[in-house]
Amino acid sequence: MDITILGPGCRNCINLENETRKAVDSLSLDATINHVTDYAQIMSYGIMATPGLVIDGEVVISGRVPKAKEIEQLLQR
């Protein structure tokens, strides 16, 4: 599973990465987590607000930081 965090490195972006790592650990998933900070790459995903969460190429969250439990649900789809 490939997971990408989209954001310039702000507090919300860091919080999203931390919550995502909690969710991955909780589910014992084999996942690669990348953090994209380049604005051109972020815009290529078509999001209007950061942070963004991308799972296997699909943007599933943008503009907010969900809790680990919500991310777990998204990862189990």
All heavy atoms as a GROMACS GRO file, in nm:
protein
  584
    1MET      N    1   0.084  -0.117   0.000
    1MET     CA    2   0.000   0.000   0.000
    1MET      C    3   0.089   0.123   0.000
    1MET      O    4   0.184   0.131   0.076
    1MET     CB    5  -0.090  -0.002   0.124
    1MET     CG    6  -0.179   0.118   0.138
    1MET     SD    7  -0.292   0.108   0.278
    1MET     CE    8  -0.400  -0.022   0.223
    2ASP      N    9   0.056   0.218  -0.085
    2ASP     CA   10   0.130   0.344  -0.093
    2ASP      C   11   0.044   0.456  -0.038
    2ASP      O   12  -0.068   0.478  -0.083
    2ASP     CB   13   0.168   0.376  -0.238
    2ASP     CG   14   0.274   0.283  -0.291
    2ASP    OD1   15   0.369   0.254  -0.217
    2ASP    OD2   16   0.261   0.238  -0.407
    3ILE      N   17   0.099   0.527   0.059
    3ILE     CA   18   0.029   0.638   0.123
    3ILE      C   19   0.114   0.762   0.105
    3ILE      O   20   0.235   0.759   0.126
    3ILE     CB   21   0.006   0.611   0.272
    3ILE    CG1   22  -0.077   0.484   0.290
    3ILE    CG2   23  -0.060   0.730   0.340
    3ILE    CD1   24  -0.086   0.434   0.433
    4THR      N   25   0.049   0.871   0.066
    4THR     CA   26   0.120   0.997   0.047
    4THR      C   27   0.050   1.107   0.126
    4THR      O   28  -0.071   1.120   0.121
    4THR     CB   29   0.123   1.036  -0.103
    4THR    OG1   30   0.182   0.929  -0.177
    4THR    CG2   31   0.203   1.163  -0.125
    5ILE      N   32   0.132   1.182   0.200
    5ILE     CA   33   0.083   1.300   0.270
    5ILE      C   34   0.122   1.419   0.184
    5ILE      O   35   0.237   1.432   0.142
    5ILE     CB   36   0.152   1.314   0.409
    5ILE    CG1   37   0.140   1.186   0.490
    5ILE    CG2   38   0.099   1.436   0.483
    5ILE    CD1   39   0.002   1.144   0.527
    6LEU      N   40   0.026   1.506   0.156
    6LEU     CA   41   0.050   1.624   0.075
    6LEU      C   42   0.048   1.747   0.164
    6LEU      O   43  -0.052   1.771   0.234
    6LEU     CB   44  -0.057   1.639  -0.034
    6LEU     CG   45  -0.076   1.520  -0.128
    6LEU    CD1   46  -0.196   1.545  -0.218
    6LEU    CD2   47   0.049   1.496  -0.209
    7GLY      N   48   0.154   1.824   0.166
    7GLY     CA   49   0.157   1.946   0.243
    7GLY      C   50   0.297   2.000   0.259
    7GLY      O   51   0.394   1.925   0.253
    8PRO      N   52   0.308   2.131   0.281
    8PRO     CA   53   0.438   2.197   0.284
    8PRO      C   54   0.520   2.172   0.410
    8PRO      O   55   0.633   2.218   0.418
    8PRO     CB   56   0.402   2.345   0.270
    8PRO     CG   57   0.267   2.355   0.332
    8PRO     CD   58   0.198   2.226   0.294
    9GLY      N   59   0.466   2.103   0.507
    9GLY     CA   60   0.540   2.078   0.630
    9GLY      C   61   0.485   2.155   0.749
    9GLY      O   62   0.550   2.164   0.852
   10CYS      N   63   0.366   2.207   0.736
   10CYS     CA   64   0.302   2.282   0.844
   10CYS      C   65   0.260   2.188   0.957
   10CYS      O   66   0.269   2.066   0.945
   10CYS     CB   67   0.181   2.358   0.791
   10CYS     SG   68   0.049   2.250   0.730
   11ARG      N   69   0.212   2.245   1.065
   11ARG     CA   70   0.170   2.166   1.180
   11ARG      C   71   0.061   2.065   1.143
   11ARG      O   72   0.067   1.949   1.184
   11ARG     CB   73   0.119   2.256   1.291
   11ARG     CG   74   0.068   2.180   1.412
   11ARG     CD   75   0.021   2.273   1.517
   11ARG     NE   76   0.138   2.342   1.568
   11ARG     CZ   77   0.151   2.385   1.691
   11ARG    NH1   78   0.055   2.370   1.775
   11ARG    NH2   79   0.261   2.445   1.730
   12ASN      N   80  -0.037   2.106   1.064
   12ASN     CA   81  -0.144   2.014   1.025
   12ASN      C   82  -0.091   1.899   0.939
   12ASN      O   83  -0.136   1.786   0.952
   12ASN     CB   84  -0.255   2.088   0.951
   12ASN     CG   85  -0.344   2.166   1.044
   12ASN    OD1   86  -0.354   2.137   1.163
   12ASN    ND2   87  -0.410   2.268   0.991
   13CYS      N   88   0.004   1.928   0.854
   13CYS     CA   89   0.064   1.824   0.770
   13CYS      C   90   0.137   1.721   0.856
   13CYS      O   91   0.126   1.601   0.835
   13CYS     CB   92   0.160   1.885   0.669
   13CYS     SG   93   0.083   2.006   0.560
   14ILE      N   94   0.210   1.769   0.953
   14ILE     CA   95   0.283   1.681   1.044
   14ILE      C   96   0.185   1.599   1.127
   14ILE      O   97   0.204   1.479   1.147
   14ILE     CB   98   0.378   1.763   1.132
   14ILE    CG1   99   0.490   1.821   1.045
   14ILE    CG2  100   0.436   1.678   1.245
   14ILE    CD1  101   0.572   1.930   1.112
   15ASN      N  102   0.078   1.664   1.174
   15ASN     CA  103  -0.024   1.591   1.251
   15ASN      C  104  -0.091   1.483   1.167
   15ASN      O  105  -0.117   1.373   1.217
   15ASN     CB  106  -0.129   1.687   1.306
   15ASN     CG  107  -0.076   1.773   1.419
   15ASN    OD1  108   0.024   1.740   1.482
   15ASN    ND2  109  -0.142   1.885   1.444
   16LEU      N  110  -0.118   1.512   1.040
   16LEU     CA  111  -0.179   1.412   0.952
   16LEU      C  112  -0.084   1.294   0.934
   16LEU      O  113  -0.126   1.178   0.939
   16LEU     CB  114  -0.216   1.472   0.816
   16LEU     CG  115  -0.272   1.373   0.714
   16LEU    CD1  116  -0.398   1.304   0.767
   16LEU    CD2  117  -0.302   1.444   0.583
   17GLU      N  118   0.043   1.322   0.916
   17GLU     CA  119   0.140   1.213   0.902
   17GLU      C  120   0.145   1.129   1.029
   17GLU      O  121   0.146   1.005   1.023
   17GLU     CB  122   0.278   1.266   0.868
   17GLU     CG  123   0.378   1.156   0.842
   17GLU     CD  124   0.510   1.204   0.788
   17GLU    OE1  125   0.524   1.321   0.750
   17GLU    OE2  126   0.602   1.119   0.782
   18ASN      N  127   0.146   1.193   1.144
   18ASN     CA  128   0.148   1.120   1.272
   18ASN      C  129   0.024   1.033   1.290
   18ASN      O  130   0.034   0.917   1.331
   18ASN     CB  131   0.163   1.216   1.389
   18ASN     CG  132   0.299   1.282   1.394
   18ASN    OD1  133   0.396   1.231   1.339
   18ASN    ND2  134   0.307   1.397   1.460
   19GLU      N  135  -0.093   1.088   1.261
   19GLU     CA  136  -0.218   1.012   1.273
   19GLU      C  137  -0.221   0.896   1.174
   19GLU      O  138  -0.269   0.788   1.206
   19GLU     CB  139  -0.340   1.104   1.254
   19GLU     CG  140  -0.362   1.205   1.364
   19GLU     CD  141  -0.394   1.141   1.498
   19GLU    OE1  142  -0.480   1.051   1.504
   19GLU    OE2  143  -0.333   1.182   1.599
   20THR      N  144  -0.168   0.918   1.055
   20THR     CA  145  -0.164   0.812   0.954
   20THR      C  146  -0.072   0.700   0.999
   20THR      O  147  -0.105   0.581   0.986
   20THR     CB  148  -0.117   0.869   0.818
   20THR    OG1  149  -0.209   0.972   0.778
   20THR    CG2  150  -0.112   0.761   0.712
   21ARG      N  151   0.042   0.735   1.054
   21ARG     CA  152   0.135   0.633   1.104
   21ARG      C  153   0.072   0.553   1.219
   21ARG      O  154   0.088   0.431   1.226
   21ARG     CB  155   0.267   0.696   1.148
   21ARG     CG  156   0.350   0.745   1.031
   21ARG     CD  157   0.488   0.795   1.072
   21ARG     NE  158   0.557   0.852   0.959
   21ARG     CZ  159   0.618   0.782   0.864
   21ARG    NH1  160   0.616   0.651   0.868
   21ARG    NH2  161   0.680   0.842   0.763
   22LYS      N  162  -0.003   0.618   1.305
   22LYS     CA  163  -0.075   0.548   1.414
   22LYS      C  164  -0.172   0.447   1.355
   22LYS      O  165  -0.182   0.334   1.403
   22LYS     CB  166  -0.151   0.647   1.502
   22LYS     CG  167  -0.067   0.728   1.594
   22LYS     CD  168  -0.158   0.820   1.676
   22LYS     CE  169  -0.082   0.932   1.742
   22LYS     NZ  170  -0.172   1.027   1.809
   23ALA      N  171  -0.247   0.490   1.252
   23ALA     CA  172  -0.347   0.402   1.190
   23ALA      C  173  -0.280   0.283   1.123
   23ALA      O  174  -0.326   0.169   1.138
   23ALA     CB  175  -0.429   0.481   1.088
   24VAL      N  176  -0.172   0.306   1.052
   24VAL     CA  177  -0.099   0.198   0.985
   24VAL      C  178  -0.045   0.100   1.088
   24VAL      O  179  -0.057  -0.022   1.072
   24VAL     CB  180   0.014   0.255   0.896
   24VAL    CG1  181   0.109   0.145   0.850
   24VAL    CG2  182  -0.045   0.328   0.776
   25ASP      N  183   0.013   0.152   1.195
   25ASP     CA  184   0.067   0.065   1.301
   25ASP      C  185  -0.044  -0.014   1.370
   25ASP      O  186  -0.029  -0.133   1.397
   25ASP     CB  187   0.142   0.147   1.405
   25ASP     CG  188   0.274   0.202   1.352
   25ASP    OD1  189   0.320   0.154   1.246
   25ASP    OD2  190   0.330   0.293   1.416
   26SER      N  191  -0.156   0.052   1.395
   26SER     CA  192  -0.268  -0.014   1.462
   26SER      C  193  -0.322  -0.132   1.381
   26SER      O  194  -0.361  -0.234   1.437
   26SER     CB  195  -0.381   0.087   1.486
   26SER     OG  196  -0.494   0.024   1.541
   27LEU      N  197  -0.321  -0.116   1.249
   27LEU     CA  198  -0.371  -0.221   1.160
   27LEU      C  199  -0.262  -0.318   1.116
   27LEU      O  200  -0.290  -0.413   1.044
   27LEU     CB  201  -0.436  -0.159   1.036
   27LEU     CG  202  -0.561  -0.074   1.061
   27LEU    CD1  203  -0.602  -0.002   0.933
   27LEU    CD2  204  -0.675  -0.159   1.114
   28SER      N  205  -0.139  -0.292   1.157
   28SER     CA  206  -0.023  -0.375   1.118
   28SER      C  207  -0.013  -0.390   0.966
   28SER      O  208   0.010  -0.500   0.914
   28SER     CB  209  -0.030  -0.512   1.185
   28SER     OG  210  -0.027  -0.499   1.324
   29LEU      N  211  -0.029  -0.280   0.897
   29LEU     CA  212  -0.024  -0.283   0.751
   29LEU      C  213   0.119  -0.270   0.700
   29LEU      O  214   0.203  -0.206   0.764
   29LEU     CB  215  -0.106  -0.166   0.694
   29LEU     CG  216  -0.256  -0.170   0.716
   29LEU    CD1  217  -0.320  -0.044   0.660
   29LEU    CD2  218  -0.317  -0.293   0.651
   30ASP      N  219   0.142  -0.328   0.585
   30ASP     CA  220   0.268  -0.311   0.514
   30ASP      C  221   0.245  -0.194   0.419
   30ASP      O  222   0.186  -0.212   0.312
   30ASP     CB  223   0.305  -0.438   0.439
   30ASP     CG  224   0.437  -0.425   0.366
   30ASP    OD1  225   0.520  -0.339   0.406
   30ASP    OD2  226   0.458  -0.500   0.269
   31ALA      N  227   0.288  -0.076   0.459
   31ALA     CA  228   0.262   0.044   0.380
   31ALA      C  229   0.387   0.131   0.372
   31ALA      O  230   0.467   0.135   0.465
   31ALA     CB  231   0.148   0.123   0.441
   32THR      N  232   0.398   0.201   0.260
   32THR     CA  233   0.503   0.300   0.241
   32THR      C  234   0.438   0.436   0.254
   32THR      O  235   0.338   0.464   0.187
   32THR     CB  236   0.566   0.286   0.101
   32THR    OG1  237   0.619   0.155   0.088
   32THR    CG2  238   0.675   0.388   0.080
   33ILE      N  239   0.493   0.520   0.342
   33ILE     CA  240   0.438   0.654   0.364
   33ILE      C  241   0.539   0.756   0.313
   33ILE      O  242   0.654   0.759   0.358
   33ILE     CB  243   0.406   0.679   0.512
   33ILE    CG1  244   0.303   0.576   0.561
   33ILE    CG2  245   0.355   0.822   0.532
   33ILE    CD1  246   0.273   0.583   0.709
   34ASN      N  247   0.494   0.838   0.219
   34ASN     CA  248   0.576   0.946   0.164
   34ASN      C  249   0.513   1.080   0.200
   34ASN      O  250   0.391   1.088   0.216
   34ASN     CB  251   0.585   0.936   0.012
   34ASN     CG  252   0.649   0.807  -0.032
   34ASN    OD1  253   0.760   0.776   0.007
   34ASN    ND2  254   0.578   0.731  -0.113
   35HIS      N  255   0.595   1.183   0.210
   35HIS     CA  256   0.544   1.317   0.238
   35HIS      C  257   0.591   1.408   0.125
   35HIS      O  258   0.711   1.429   0.108
   35HIS     CB  259   0.596   1.368   0.372
   35HIS     CG  260   0.526   1.490   0.420
   35HIS    ND1  261   0.489   1.508   0.550
   35HIS    CD2  262   0.483   1.600   0.355
   35HIS    CE1  263   0.430   1.625   0.563
   35HIS    NE2  264   0.425   1.682   0.445
   36VAL      N  265   0.497   1.458   0.046
   36VAL     CA  266   0.528   1.547  -0.066
   36VAL      C  267   0.513   1.691  -0.020
   36VAL      O  268   0.405   1.731   0.025
   36VAL     CB  269   0.434   1.518  -0.186
   36VAL    CG1  270   0.456   1.620  -0.297
   36VAL    CG2  271   0.455   1.378  -0.238
   37THR      N  272   0.622   1.768  -0.032
   37THR     CA  273   0.619   1.908   0.011
   37THR      C  274   0.630   2.005  -0.106
   37THR      O  275   0.609   2.124  -0.088
   37THR     CB  276   0.734   1.937   0.110
   37THR    OG1  277   0.858   1.906   0.048
   37THR    CG2  278   0.718   1.857   0.237
   38ASP      N  279   0.661   1.955  -0.224
   38ASP     CA  280   0.674   2.040  -0.342
   38ASP      C  281   0.536   2.085  -0.391
   38ASP      O  282   0.448   2.003  -0.418
   38ASP     CB  283   0.746   1.962  -0.452
   38ASP     CG  284   0.762   2.043  -0.578
   38ASP    OD1  285   0.842   2.139  -0.576
   38ASP    OD2  286   0.692   2.012  -0.678
   39TYR      N  287   0.518   2.218  -0.399
   39TYR     CA  288   0.386   2.272  -0.435
   39TYR      C  289   0.338   2.225  -0.571
   39TYR      O  290   0.219   2.198  -0.589
   39TYR     CB  291   0.388   2.426  -0.430
   39TYR     CG  292   0.387   2.480  -0.289
   39TYR    CD1  293   0.501   2.535  -0.234
   39TYR    CD2  294   0.272   2.473  -0.211
   39TYR    CE1  295   0.501   2.584  -0.104
   39TYR    CE2  296   0.271   2.521  -0.081
   39TYR     CZ  297   0.386   2.578  -0.028
   39TYR     OH  298   0.385   2.625   0.099
   40ALA      N  299   0.428   2.215  -0.668
   40ALA     CA  300   0.387   2.170  -0.802
   40ALA      C  301   0.334   2.027  -0.796
   40ALA      O  302   0.232   1.995  -0.859
   40ALA     CB  303   0.504   2.180  -0.899
   41GLN      N  304   0.402   1.941  -0.721
   41GLN     CA  305   0.355   1.802  -0.707
   41GLN      C  306   0.222   1.797  -0.632
   41GLN      O  307   0.134   1.720  -0.667
   41GLN     CB  308   0.458   1.718  -0.634
   41GLN     CG  309   0.577   1.680  -0.720
   41GLN     CD  310   0.672   1.590  -0.644
   41GLN    OE1  311   0.716   1.624  -0.535
   41GLN    NE2  312   0.703   1.477  -0.703
   42ILE      N  313   0.209   1.879  -0.528
   42ILE     CA  314   0.083   1.882  -0.451
   42ILE      C  315  -0.032   1.922  -0.543
   42ILE      O  316  -0.138   1.860  -0.543
   42ILE     CB  317   0.094   1.978  -0.330
   42ILE    CG1  318   0.194   1.923  -0.228
   42ILE    CG2  319  -0.042   2.000  -0.267
   42ILE    CD1  320   0.231   2.021  -0.118
   43MET      N  321  -0.012   2.026  -0.622
   43MET     CA  322  -0.117   2.074  -0.712
   43MET      C  323  -0.152   1.972  -0.819
   43MET      O  324  -0.265   1.968  -0.867
   43MET     CB  325  -0.075   2.206  -0.777
   43MET     CG  326  -0.069   2.323  -0.681
   43MET     SD  327  -0.228   2.355  -0.601
   43MET     CE  328  -0.185   2.328  -0.431
   44SER      N  329  -0.058   1.884  -0.854
   44SER     CA  330  -0.087   1.782  -0.956
   44SER      C  331  -0.194   1.684  -0.909
   44SER      O  332  -0.254   1.615  -0.990
   44SER     CB  333   0.041   1.708  -0.995
   44SER     OG  334   0.082   1.619  -0.894
   45TYR      N  335  -0.218   1.678  -0.779
   45TYR     CA  336  -0.323   1.590  -0.725
   45TYR      C  337  -0.461   1.657  -0.729
   45TYR      O  338  -0.560   1.594  -0.697
   45TYR     CB  339  -0.290   1.549  -0.581
   45TYR     CG  340  -0.183   1.443  -0.572
   45TYR    CD1  341  -0.049   1.478  -0.561
   45TYR    CD2  342  -0.215   1.307  -0.574
   45TYR    CE1  343   0.050   1.381  -0.552
   45TYR    CE2  344  -0.117   1.210  -0.565
   45TYR     CZ  345   0.015   1.248  -0.554
   45TYR     OH  346   0.113   1.152  -0.546
   46GLY      N  347  -0.464   1.786  -0.762
   46GLY     CA  348  -0.592   1.855  -0.777
   46GLY      C  349  -0.658   1.897  -0.647
   46GLY      O  350  -0.777   1.926  -0.646
   47ILE      N  351  -0.585   1.901  -0.537
   47ILE     CA  352  -0.646   1.944  -0.412
   47ILE      C  353  -0.635   2.096  -0.399
   47ILE      O  354  -0.542   2.158  -0.450
   47ILE     CB  355  -0.586   1.874  -0.289
   47ILE    CG1  356  -0.440   1.913  -0.265
   47ILE    CG2  357  -0.600   1.723  -0.300
   47ILE    CD1  358  -0.386   1.866  -0.132
   48MET      N  359  -0.730   2.155  -0.330
   48MET     CA  360  -0.733   2.300  -0.313
   48MET      C  361  -0.683   2.343  -0.176
   48MET      O  362  -0.655   2.459  -0.154
   48MET     CB  363  -0.876   2.352  -0.335
   48MET     CG  364  -0.930   2.324  -0.473
   48MET     SD  365  -0.828   2.392  -0.606
   48MET     CE  366  -0.856   2.564  -0.584
   49ALA      N  367  -0.676   2.249  -0.082
   49ALA     CA  368  -0.632   2.282   0.054
   49ALA      C  369  -0.549   2.166   0.109
   49ALA      O  370  -0.578   2.050   0.083
   49ALA     CB  371  -0.752   2.307   0.145
   50THR      N  372  -0.444   2.201   0.182
   50THR     CA  373  -0.362   2.099   0.246
   50THR      C  374  -0.398   2.093   0.393
   50THR      O  375  -0.457   2.188   0.445
   50THR     CB  376  -0.211   2.132   0.232
   50THR    OG1  377  -0.183   2.257   0.293
   50THR    CG2  378  -0.169   2.132   0.087
   51PRO      N  379  -0.370   1.987   0.462
   51PRO     CA  380  -0.298   1.870   0.414
   51PRO      C  381  -0.389   1.779   0.332
   51PRO      O  382  -0.511   1.789   0.339
   51PRO     CB  383  -0.252   1.802   0.543
   51PRO     CG  384  -0.360   1.834   0.641
   51PRO     CD  385  -0.404   1.975   0.606
   52GLY      N  386  -0.326   1.690   0.259
   52GLY     CA  387  -0.400   1.592   0.181
   52GLY      C  388  -0.348   1.453   0.211
   52GLY      O  389  -0.231   1.434   0.243
   53LEU      N  390  -0.438   1.356   0.201
   53LEU     CA  391  -0.403   1.216   0.223
   53LEU      C  392  -0.438   1.138   0.098
   53LEU      O  393  -0.553   1.142   0.052
   53LEU     CB  394  -0.478   1.159   0.344
   53LEU     CG  395  -0.457   1.011   0.375
   53LEU    CD1  396  -0.310   0.984   0.412
   53LEU    CD2  397  -0.548   0.966   0.488
   54VAL      N  398  -0.339   1.070   0.042
   54VAL     CA  399  -0.356   0.992  -0.081
   54VAL      C  400  -0.326   0.847  -0.049
   54VAL      O  401  -0.221   0.815   0.006
   54VAL     CB  402  -0.261   1.043  -0.192
   54VAL    CG1  403  -0.281   0.963  -0.319
   54VAL    CG2  404  -0.281   1.192  -0.216
   55ILE      N  405  -0.420   0.759  -0.081
   55ILE     CA  406  -0.401   0.616  -0.060
   55ILE      C  407  -0.406   0.548  -0.197
   55ILE      O  408  -0.507   0.556  -0.266
   55ILE     CB  409  -0.509   0.558   0.033
   55ILE    CG1  410  -0.504   0.627   0.169
   55ILE    CG2  411  -0.492   0.406   0.047
   55ILE    CD1  412  -0.618   0.588   0.263
   56ASP      N  413  -0.296   0.482  -0.232
   56ASP     CA  414  -0.284   0.412  -0.360
   56ASP      C  415  -0.328   0.500  -0.477
   56ASP      O  416  -0.404   0.457  -0.565
   56ASP     CB  417  -0.360   0.280  -0.357
   56ASP     CG  418  -0.294   0.177  -0.267
   56ASP    OD1  419  -0.171   0.183  -0.249
   56ASP    OD2  420  -0.367   0.091  -0.213
   57GLY      N  421  -0.283   0.626  -0.478
   57GLY     CA  422  -0.308   0.715  -0.589
   57GLY      C  423  -0.439   0.791  -0.584
   57GLY      O  424  -0.464   0.875  -0.670
   58GLU      N  425  -0.525   0.764  -0.487
   58GLU     CA  426  -0.656   0.830  -0.476
   58GLU      C  427  -0.656   0.926  -0.358
   58GLU      O  428  -0.627   0.887  -0.245
   58GLU     CB  429  -0.766   0.726  -0.457
   58GLU     CG  430  -0.904   0.787  -0.441
   58GLU     CD  431  -1.011   0.684  -0.407
   58GLU    OE1  432  -0.983   0.563  -0.409
   58GLU    OE2  433  -1.122   0.727  -0.376
   59VAL      N  434  -0.691   1.052  -0.385
   59VAL     CA  435  -0.703   1.151  -0.277
   59VAL      C  436  -0.828   1.117  -0.197
   59VAL      O  437  -0.939   1.110  -0.251
   59VAL     CB  438  -0.714   1.295  -0.333
   59VAL    CG1  439  -0.736   1.394  -0.220
   59VAL    CG2  440  -0.590   1.330  -0.413
   60VAL      N  441  -0.810   1.092  -0.067
   60VAL     CA  442  -0.924   1.054   0.018
   60VAL      C  443  -0.959   1.162   0.121
   60VAL      O  444  -1.070   1.164   0.172
   60VAL     CB  445  -0.900   0.918   0.088
   60VAL    CG1  446  -0.894   0.806  -0.013
   60VAL    CG2  447  -0.775   0.920   0.173
   61ILE      N  448  -0.864   1.251   0.150
   61ILE     CA  449  -0.887   1.359   0.246
   61ILE      C  450  -0.810   1.481   0.198
   61ILE      O  451  -0.696   1.468   0.153
   61ILE     CB  452  -0.835   1.323   0.388
   61ILE    CG1  453  -0.903   1.201   0.444
   61ILE    CG2  454  -0.843   1.442   0.483
   61ILE    CD1  455  -1.027   1.224   0.523
   62SER      N  456  -0.869   1.599   0.211
   62SER     CA  457  -0.792   1.722   0.189
   62SER      C  458  -0.850   1.833   0.276
   62SER      O  459  -0.971   1.838   0.300
   62SER     CB  460  -0.790   1.764   0.042
   62SER     OG  461  -0.915   1.812   0.000
   63GLY      N  462  -0.760   1.917   0.325
   63GLY     CA  463  -0.801   2.034   0.401
   63GLY      C  464  -0.832   2.013   0.547
   63GLY      O  465  -0.878   2.104   0.614
   64ARG      N  466  -0.806   1.893   0.599
   64ARG     CA  467  -0.833   1.868   0.741
   64ARG      C  468  -0.748   1.752   0.791
   64ARG      O  469  -0.690   1.678   0.712
   64ARG     CB  470  -0.981   1.840   0.766
   64ARG     CG  471  -1.032   1.712   0.705
   64ARG     CD  472  -1.183   1.697   0.723
   64ARG     NE  473  -1.230   1.571   0.670
   64ARG     CZ  474  -1.238   1.459   0.739
   64ARG    NH1  475  -1.203   1.455   0.866
   64ARG    NH2  476  -1.282   1.348   0.683
   65VAL      N  477  -0.744   1.738   0.923
   65VAL     CA  478  -0.666   1.630   0.986
   65VAL      C  479  -0.763   1.536   1.059
   65VAL      O  480  -0.812   1.571   1.166
   65VAL     CB  481  -0.562   1.686   1.085
   65VAL    CG1  482  -0.484   1.572   1.149
   65VAL    CG2  483  -0.469   1.784   1.017
   66PRO      N  484  -0.791   1.420   1.000
   66PRO     CA  485  -0.878   1.324   1.068
   66PRO      C  486  -0.801   1.251   1.178
   66PRO      O  487  -0.679   1.248   1.179
   66PRO     CB  488  -0.917   1.227   0.957
   66PRO     CG  489  -0.800   1.232   0.864
   66PRO     CD  490  -0.748   1.373   0.870
   67LYS      N  491  -0.873   1.193   1.269
   67LYS     CA  492  -0.813   1.111   1.375
   67LYS      C  493  -0.773   0.976   1.315
   67LYS      O  494  -0.821   0.934   1.210
   67LYS     CB  495  -0.911   1.090   1.490
   67LYS     CG  496  -0.947   1.217   1.563
   67LYS     CD  497  -0.825   1.270   1.635
   67LYS     CE  498  -0.860   1.394   1.714
   67LYS     NZ  499  -0.744   1.464   1.762
   68ALA      N  500  -0.686   0.906   1.387
   68ALA     CA  501  -0.635   0.777   1.340
   68ALA      C  502  -0.748   0.678   1.312
   68ALA      O  503  -0.739   0.601   1.216
   68ALA     CB  504  -0.537   0.719   1.443
   69LYS      N  505  -0.853   0.678   1.392
   69LYS     CA  506  -0.964   0.584   1.371
   69LYS      C  507  -1.030   0.604   1.234
   69LYS      O  508  -1.066   0.507   1.166
   69LYS     CB  509  -1.069   0.597   1.482
   69LYS     CG  510  -1.024   0.542   1.614
   69LYS     CD  511  -1.008   0.392   1.606
   69LYS     CE  512  -0.964   0.336   1.739
   69LYS     NZ  513  -0.928   0.196   1.729
   70GLU      N  514  -1.048   0.729   1.194
   70GLU     CA  515  -1.108   0.755   1.062
   70GLU      C  516  -1.014   0.710   0.951
   70GLU      O  517  -1.056   0.653   0.850
   70GLU     CB  518  -1.139   0.904   1.047
   70GLU     CG  519  -1.208   0.937   0.915
   70GLU     CD  520  -1.241   1.083   0.897
   70GLU    OE1  521  -1.236   1.158   0.997
   70GLU    OE2  522  -1.275   1.120   0.784
   71ILE      N  523  -0.885   0.733   0.970
   71ILE     CA  524  -0.787   0.689   0.871
   71ILE      C  525  -0.784   0.537   0.862
   71ILE      O  526  -0.775   0.481   0.752
   71ILE     CB  527  -0.648   0.747   0.904
   71ILE    CG1  528  -0.650   0.900   0.897
   71ILE    CG2  529  -0.542   0.692   0.807
   71ILE    CD1  530  -0.527   0.967   0.950
   72GLU      N  531  -0.798   0.470   0.975
   72GLU     CA  532  -0.805   0.323   0.974
   72GLU      C  533  -0.919   0.276   0.885
   72GLU      O  534  -0.904   0.181   0.807
   72GLU     CB  535  -0.825   0.269   1.115
   72GLU     CG  536  -0.704   0.274   1.203
   72GLU     CD  537  -0.730   0.226   1.345
   72GLU    OE1  538  -0.828   0.148   1.365
   72GLU    OE2  539  -0.654   0.263   1.435
   73GLN      N  540  -1.034   0.340   0.897
   73GLN     CA  541  -1.150   0.302   0.814
   73GLN      C  542  -1.119   0.320   0.666
   73GLN      O  543  -1.156   0.237   0.582
   73GLN     CB  544  -1.273   0.383   0.855
   73GLN     CG  545  -1.324   0.349   0.993
   73GLN     CD  546  -1.434   0.442   1.038
   73GLN    OE1  547  -1.460   0.544   0.976
   73GLN    NE2  548  -1.499   0.405   1.148
   74LEU      N  549  -1.051   0.429   0.632
   74LEU     CA  550  -1.016   0.454   0.493
   74LEU      C  551  -0.915   0.350   0.442
   74LEU      O  552  -0.922   0.308   0.327
   74LEU     CB  553  -0.957   0.595   0.478
   74LEU     CG  554  -1.053   0.711   0.504
   74LEU    CD1  555  -0.976   0.842   0.512
   74LEU    CD2  556  -1.159   0.717   0.396
   75LEU      N  557  -0.824   0.310   0.528
   75LEU     CA  558  -0.723   0.211   0.490
   75LEU      C  559  -0.782   0.072   0.472
   75LEU      O  560  -0.726  -0.010   0.398
   75LEU     CB  561  -0.611   0.208   0.593
   75LEU     CG  562  -0.525   0.333   0.604
   75LEU    CD1  563  -0.433   0.324   0.725
   75LEU    CD2  564  -0.445   0.356   0.478
   76GLN      N  565  -0.891   0.044   0.537
   76GLN     CA  566  -0.952  -0.091   0.529
   76GLN      C  567  -1.042  -0.107   0.409
   76GLN      O  568  -1.088  -0.217   0.383
   76GLN     CB  569  -1.029  -0.120   0.658
   76GLN     CG  570  -0.937  -0.139   0.777
   76GLN     CD  571  -1.012  -0.157   0.905
   76GLN    OE1  572  -1.116  -0.098   0.928
   76GLN    NE2  573  -0.959  -0.242   0.993
   77ARG      N  574  -1.068  -0.002   0.335
   77ARG     CA  575  -1.156  -0.013   0.218
   77ARG      C  576  -1.095  -0.101   0.112
   77ARG      O  577  -0.982  -0.107   0.087
   77ARG     CB  578  -1.182   0.123   0.156
   77ARG     CG  579  -1.274   0.207   0.237
   77ARG     CD  580  -1.306   0.332   0.161
   77ARG     NE  581  -1.380   0.424   0.247
   77ARG     CZ  582  -1.408   0.547   0.213
   77ARG    NH1  583  -1.367   0.595   0.099
   77ARG    NH2  584  -1.475   0.624   0.292
   0.00000   0.00000   0.00000
